[in-house]
């Protein structure tokens, strides 16, 4: 929720300000003015930069709407990289107290920063690729998911119609539902025409079921209603059989595309 994310961001910014204040206080209180050499300033700015990286990571996690599911491992990987950098910078702050020269210390800081940038870049690149693959898989499965939902919806609507002739149509749709249970969920490239033909046939059957509901809800004499429904069922059964044939052909095409 936007409100919760805003509150979390405010908390993280407050904690960042507190961390900066503590860092500045400790560094300036513990290191006398005459000992604040270039190594001191390098350590100080590195610590502040590490804290800023931590804040940026926390805010990105809070703001990301996909900070779960497939993206979680990559956010976790970024967190590990940032934490490693923070610990390394903290360790280098103590190393700065030793007799190490400024040049060597700066080189180590640079290498550590490059490791952070490289590692985080690789993690984010992997996350971007995984997200793209996930979106493609959802797109490929969307057609069959909708297909199954429509068949289930028709069966549910036919349950409320008390007419012996509807039983044959229900049985045919249940057989179709069983076929769908073992059908390939994805729609790989190259079977668009088969999917379109299936969708058109399914739409015709949905219209027939709607006709049955209309006749039933029209409340004509029972014999007349059953006669009308029987005629519609007679027209619909071949369409359902055709649907099953088209589904079987689609399965063959999917097998070839794999």
C-alpha positions in Angstrom: 0.0 0.0 0.0 1.3 3.5 -0.8 0.6 4.8 2.7 2.6 2.0 4.3 5.5 2.4 1.8 5.6 6.1 2.6 5.8 5.5 6.3 8.5 2.9 5.8 10.5 5.3 3.7 10.2 8.0 6.3 11.4 5.6 9.0 14.4 4.6 6.8 15.3 8.2 6.2 15.1 9.0 9.9 17.4 6.0 10.7 19.8 7.1 7.9 19.9 10.6 9.5 20.6 9.0 12.9 23.3 6.8 11.5 25.0 9.8 9.8 24.8 11.7 13.1 26.4 8.9 15.1 29.1 8.4 12.4 30.0 12.1 12.4 29.9 12.2 16.2 32.1 9.2 16.7 34.6 10.2 14.0 35.1 13.8 15.1 35.1 13.0 18.9 37.5 10.1 18.6 40.0 11.6 16.2 41.7 14.8 17.3 41.8 17.7 14.9 45.6 17.4 14.3 45.2 13.7 13.3 42.5 14.2 10.7 44.6 13.4 7.7 43.5 12.5 4.2 43.0 8.9 5.4 40.5 10.2 8.0 38.5 12.0 5.4 38.6 9.0 3.1 37.3 6.7 5.8 34.6 9.2 6.8 33.2 9.8 3.3 33.3 6.1 2.6 31.3 5.4 5.7 28.7 8.0 4.7 28.5 6.6 1.2 28.0 3.1 2.5 25.2 4.4 4.7 23.6 6.1 1.7 23.8 2.9 -0.3 22.0 1.1 2.5 19.3 3.7 2.5 18.9 3.5 -1.2 18.6 -0.3 -1.0 16.0 -0.2 1.7 13.9 2.5 -0.1 14.1 0.5 -3.4 12.8 -2.6 -1.6 10.0 -0.7 0.0 9.0 1.0 -3.3 9.3 -2.0 -5.5 5.9 -3.5 -6.3 7.6 -6.8 -7.3 9.8 -7.2 -4.2 8.5 -10.7 -3.8 8.0 -14.0 -5.7 10.6 -14.4 -8.5 12.3 -11.1 -7.7 13.0 -11.9 -4.0 16.3 -13.8 -4.6 17.7 -10.9 -6.6 16.7 -8.3 -4.0 18.3 -10.6 -1.4 21.4 -10.8 -3.5 21.6 -7.0 -3.8 21.2 -6.8 0.0 24.1 -9.2 0.5 26.3 -7.1 -1.8 25.4 -3.8 0.1 25.9 -5.5 3.5 29.3 -6.8 2.3 30.3 -3.4 1.2 29.2 -1.8 4.5 31.3 -4.3 6.5 34.3 -3.8 4.2 34.2 0.0 4.6 33.8 -0.4 8.3 36.9 -2.6 8.4 38.8 -0.2 6.2 38.0 2.6 8.7 40.0 0.7 11.3 42.7 -0.1 8.8 43.1 3.6 8.3 44.4 3.9 11.8 47.4 1.8 10.9 50.5 2.9 9.1 49.0 2.0 5.7 49.7 4.8 3.1 46.8 6.8 1.7 47.5 5.5 -1.8 47.1 1.9 -0.8 44.0 2.6 1.3 42.4 4.5 -1.6 43.2 1.7 -4.0 41.5 -0.8 -1.6 38.5 1.4 -1.3 38.3 1.7 -5.1 38.5 -2.1 -5.6 35.8 -2.6 -3.0 33.6 -0.1 -4.7 34.1 -1.7 -8.0 33.2 -5.1 -6.5 30.0 -3.5 -5.2 29.0 -2.0 -8.5 29.9 -5.1 -10.5 28.2 -7.5 -8.2 25.0 -5.4 -7.8 24.9 -4.9 -11.6 25.1 -8.7 -12.2 22.4 -9.3 -9.7 20.1 -6.7 -11.1 20.8 -8.0 -14.6 19.8 -11.5 -13.5 16.7 -10.1 -11.9 15.7 -8.2 -15.0 16.1 -11.3 -17.1 14.1 -13.5 -14.7 11.3 -10.9 -14.6 11.2 -10.9 -18.4 11.0 -14.7 -18.6 8.3 -14.7 -15.9 6.2 -12.2 -17.9 6.6 -14.2 -21.1 5.5 -17.4 -19.3 2.4 -15.7 -17.9 1.6 -14.3 -21.3 2.0 -17.7 -22.9 -0.3 -19.3 -20.3 -2.9 -16.6 -20.3 -4.9 -18.1 -23.2 -5.3 -21.5 -21.7 -6.0 -20.2 -18.2 -8.9 -18.1 -19.6 -10.1 -21.1 -21.7 -10.3 -23.4 -18.6 -12.2 -20.7 -16.7 -14.8 -20.3 -19.4 -15.4 -24.0 -19.6 -15.8 -24.3 -15.9 -18.1 -21.2 -15.9 -20.4 -22.8 -18.5 -20.6 -26.1 -16.5 -21.5 -24.1 -13.4 -24.2 -22.2 -15.2 -25.7 -25.4 -16.7 -26.0 -26.9 -13.2 -28.9 -24.5 -12.4 -30.9 -25.6 -15.4 -33.2 -28.5 -14.6 -33.6 -30.1 -18.0 -32.7 -33.7 -19.0 -31.4 -32.6 -22.4 -28.7 -30.4 -20.7 -27.1 -33.5 -19.3 -25.6 -34.5 -22.6 -24.1 -31.1 -23.0 -22.7 -31.2 -19.5 -21.1 -34.5 -20.2 -19.5 -33.2 -23.3 -18.2 -30.1 -21.5 -16.8 -32.3 -18.7 -15.0 -34.4 -21.2 -13.5 -31.1 -22.6 -12.6 -30.0 -19.1 -10.8 -33.4 -18.7 -8.9 -32.8 -22.0 -7.9 -29.4 -20.8 -6.5 -30.9 -17.6 -3.8 -32.6 -19.6 -3.4 -30.0 -22.3 -0.3 -27.9 -22.6 -0.7 -24.7 -20.6 1.6 -22.5 -22.7 1.0 -21.0 -26.2 4.4 -21.0 -27.9 5.1 -18.9 -31.0 3.6 -20.4 -34.2 0.2 -21.6 -32.9 -1.6 -18.3 -32.9 -3.9 -19.4 -35.6 -4.9 -22.6 -33.7 -5.6 -20.5 -30.6 -7.7 -18.1 -32.5 -9.7 -21.0 -34.0 -10.2 -22.5 -30.6 -11.3 -19.1 -29.2 -13.9 -18.7 -31.9 -15.3 -22.1 -31.4 -15.5 -21.6 -27.6 -17.2 -18.2 -28.1 -19.9 -20.0 -30.2 -20.5 -22.5 -27.4 -20.7 -19.7 -24.8 -23.4 -18.1 -26.9 -25.3 -21.3 -27.1 -25.2 -21.7 -23.3 -26.5 -18.1 -23.0 -29.3 -19.0 -25.4 -30.2 -22.0 -23.1 -30.3 -19.7 -20.1 -32.4 -17.1 -22.0 -35.0 -19.8 -23.0 -35.1 -21.1 -19.4 -35.5 -17.7 -17.9 -38.2 -16.7 -20.3 -40.6 -19.0 -18.4 -42.5 -20.4 -21.4 -44.6 -23.6 -20.8 -42.3 -26.4 -19.6 -42.7 -28.6 -22.6 -42.0 -25.6 -24.9 -38.9 -24.6 -22.9 -37.5 -28.2 -22.9 -38.1 -28.4 -26.6 -36.3 -25.2 -27.2 -33.4 -26.3 -25.0 -33.2 -29.7 -26.6 -32.9 -28.0 -30.0 -30.1 -25.7 -28.8 -28.3 -28.7 -27.2 -28.6 -30.6 -30.4 -26.9 -27.6 -32.2 -24.2 -27.2 -29.6 -23.0 -30.8 -29.2 -21.2 -30.9 -32.6 -19.6 -27.6 -31.7 -18.2 -29.1 -28.5 -16.9 -32.1 -30.4 -15.3 -29.8 -32.8 -13.7 -27.9 -29.9 -12.2 -31.2 -28.6 -10.8 -31.9 -32.1 -9.3 -28.5 -32.3 -7.8 -28.9 -28.9 -6.2 -32.2 -30.0 -4.7 -30.5 -33.1 -3.4 -27.7 -30.9 -1.6 -30.2 -28.7 0.1 -31.7 -31.7 1.2 -28.2 -32.8 2.6 -27.4 -29.3 4.5 -30.7 -29.4 6.1 -29.8 -32.7 6.9 -26.3 -31.4 8.8 -27.6 -28.4 
